[in-house]
Amino acid sequence: MKRLASIACLALSLPLFGTAAVALAAEPNANARPFATQDNPETLVLDARDAGRGLMTATMRIPVASGPFTFVYPAWTPGEHGPTGPLADLSQIKVAANGQPLEWRRDPVDMYAFHVVVPRGVRTLDVQFTVLVNSPDVMSTPNLAILNWNRVLFYQADTNSHHVYFKPSIILPEGWGYGTALPGPQQSGQRVDFAEVPLNMLVDSPLDCGRYYKHIELWRQGSAYHMLDVFADKPQDLEIPDELIAKYRRLAPEALALYGSRHWNDYHSLLELSDVIGFQGIEHHQSSDNRAPDDFMTNPRDQLAAGDLLTHEFSHSWNGKYRRPRELTTLNFQIPMQTALLWVYEGMNQYLGDLLSFRTGVRKPGDYPEYLAALYARLASEPGRNTEPLIDTTTAAPYLYEATGSYPSIRRTSGDFYGEGELLWLDADTLIREKTHGRKSLDTFLHLYSAPALTGPITKTYTRADIERLLNEVAPNDWHAFFQKRVYEVAPMAPTDELARAGWRLVYTSKPNKFITARETLSHVTDRWYSYGLLLGKEATVMDVREDSPAWQAGLAPGMKIVAVDGQAFTGDVLKYVTTQAEHSSGPTAFLVRQDGWYHTYQVSYHGGPKYPHLERVAGQADMLAQIMAPHAGQ
Ligand SMILES: [Zn+2]
C-alpha cells in the first residue's frame, strides 16, 4: 500500500571488523534456532511519551550467543502486501553488550539487516533506536498515535516468526488511553506490560492510543466480544450517534452469519479519527487498524463514501488472515511475499466488505445498485485493461500500491483488483444463485471456506485450485475457465453478466450519482469523468483525463490548472452553468489553463450535459441485488 524497498539478497564478502567475520547477506530463510524463546523472550519497551512530537524510542534486550549475529528490521508488511518496512524511520541506532558499546554494520545489499560480532560470554544485546514516527506517513499527532510493532523492533535474522518470542511494553503519554488485541495487559502508571507473544502475533496486534477515546462494546457472546476502540484528534468527534453505533452492533452477527465460523475470541476495531493521518485500513487477525477523517463517525456523507472501512477490515479476519494464499504466507518478514492471489484475498473481500456495510445498514441496502453503477462505469472507461489482464495488477501489487501520479486509468492500479474483484465475486455469487435456483449462494461457499466453526487465530492457506474445487462443491461449473477468462486473460470489458442476471442494466442520466457525490466531498475532487472526461483536484488542477473524451481530444492533460471557462473565473457553479448552456449550442467551450507558468486556451467540444451512471431495473426479472444485500442475521 505504501512505500517500496528492495530485498535483493546476494552473498558478498564483507570487510572484517573486530576479530571475527560478520555474517553475510544471504537468501532469507526461517531455519535459524531463535535465542528468544517463550521462557527467555526478547524484551521491547517502546517509550511513546514523545509521540506528540513524532518521536518514540524503542529499547530491546535481544537474547544472543557469542560470535557473528545478525538482527533485522521487518521488511515485508502483512496487510500492506509489500516491502514497506519504513527503513528511513530508524535513527540513532545504538548497540551495547555488558554496558559497552558494540560496533554494528548494515548489510550493504540487504539494508534491513544489521551485523554485529557478539563478544565471548555475552548472552543479551541491548539495542535502542529512535523512531521517526511521521516520515513519510503521519502516524501520530499531539492527541493520538498508531503503533505498528513491526516499525519499532529488530529480531534475530532467519528465525521463524511463530517461534521467536517478545515481551512488549509501552510507556504512554500522560493521560492517554490505549486499545489493542495484545493479551495480558498489566498497567502501572503510564507503562503497560503485555504477555509474551510470538513475533507474528506482536506484528499482527497494533496498538492505538490517544488523549480522547471511547471503548464501545459492540457485541458479546460469553467471553467472546467485538470492541470498537475510537481515538480522535478532537473530543467532539467521539460524539457518535447511537443510531450509527446500532448499525455497527450488527457487524459481528452479520459476519458470523456470512461465514458461519469465528477465528478470534476478542476482536478490536481500532479507529483513529484524524484529518492529519491519511485514510487507511490494515487488517489483522483479532483487530484492525482503521484511519479515517475527523468527522468519519459524525458525518453521514463519510459513511456513504467509505462505510465499508470497518466492515472490510473485519471480514479480513476470516478472508485474508484465517484463509490466506499460500504464497502470501511467509515464515518471517524478510521473505518476499507473492501477491498474485490478491484477486481472492482483496478482490473477494472488497465484495464482502461492501456486502457487510449494506447488510448491517451502515449503508442502506437499497443503495447498492447506485454504488455498483459508479463501479461499473469506472471500469468501463479504463484503456489500460485492453493490454493488461487483472492478474498483472495483483502480481505487481507491491509496486502498484506505491504508484502515484497521472493516468491511473491507462496504467491500471491496485484499486482495480478491489473494484473488479467485487464484480468478479458478484458474478460468482449470482451464478451460484442461478445454478442452484436460489438454494445456495456465495455465503454457502464461505461457510465451507472458513470451516471449522471455531478456532483461535490460526492460518489455513489455499491455492487457486483449492478455491475452484470448493466452488465446484457448491455449484458444479468450470470455475477454472471462469477465472481464466476474467482474471488471467486480457478482458477489455469488466464482468457484466451478473448485472443482467441480477435484473439490472447500466444507464447514464443527468442526475448525480450519490456515491460519486459523496466521494467528491470526502476526497476534495470534482468528478466530470463521464461528461468532459475530467477529474479535478484542489484549486481546479486536472488530476486525470479520460482517454478519447472531449477534454482529451482538446488536449487537456494532468497537472494543468483550469483558470477560467468561457471567460469566467473557474468555480464548480460556473462549470455547471457552462455545461448546461453548451447543451443548446454547437460551439466549443473555452478552457483557459495555466501550466508551468504559461497560459493556454483549449477548445472543448462537449454538448451532452451532466452525465452520471445509474442502474435501472430490467422489467420481469427478479432483483437479486436486493436479496444479496438484505440483512441475513437474526434481528
Ligand atoms: Zn483489504
Residues whose N, C-alpha, C, O or C-beta is under 5 A from the ligand:
A	BS01	ZN	E346 N349
